[in-house]
Amino acid sequence: MTGRAIDPDFVSIWKQRESWVNLALYARVEKMQECDRRARYKYTDIAGRERYILLDKDTGAISAEGGVEDILYRAVAMKVASAWLRDGAAPGRLLVQS
């Protein structure tokens, strides 16, 4: 050992590393409603919980119904928005996994 002090923040981050290794994302995404201006999607996580997002076709913006904006929401929003921008149409079904 060199006798140097270890930064407590480093120790805290190092202890969290095991949760990073086990991180996986999975969601089935299905279009529920669509009109000229919006598309509403339901996605189900691996535990079976249903959540909803809205795609604003005019702006390309995605918003969460219920306000939960976690990492799974971000992955689903990115997948829906990417498909919308790429194809110019609201996709019917998508699968998000990593």
Long-range contacts (C-beta under 8 A, 24 or more apart in sequence): 23-71, 24-97, 24-98, 25-71, 25-72, 25-75, 25-96, 25-97, 25-98, 26-96, 26-97, 27-72, 27-75, 27-76, 27-95, 27-96, 27-97, 28-93, 28-95, 29-76, 29-79, 29-80, 29-91, 29-93, 29-94, 29-95, 29-96, 30-92, 30-93, 31-90, 31-91, 31-92, 31-93, 34-90, 39-90, 40-65, 41-76, 41-80, 43-72, 43-76, 43-96, 45-72, 53-77, 53-80, 55-80, 55-81, 55-84, 55-90, 57-84, 57-90, 60-84, 60-85, 72-96
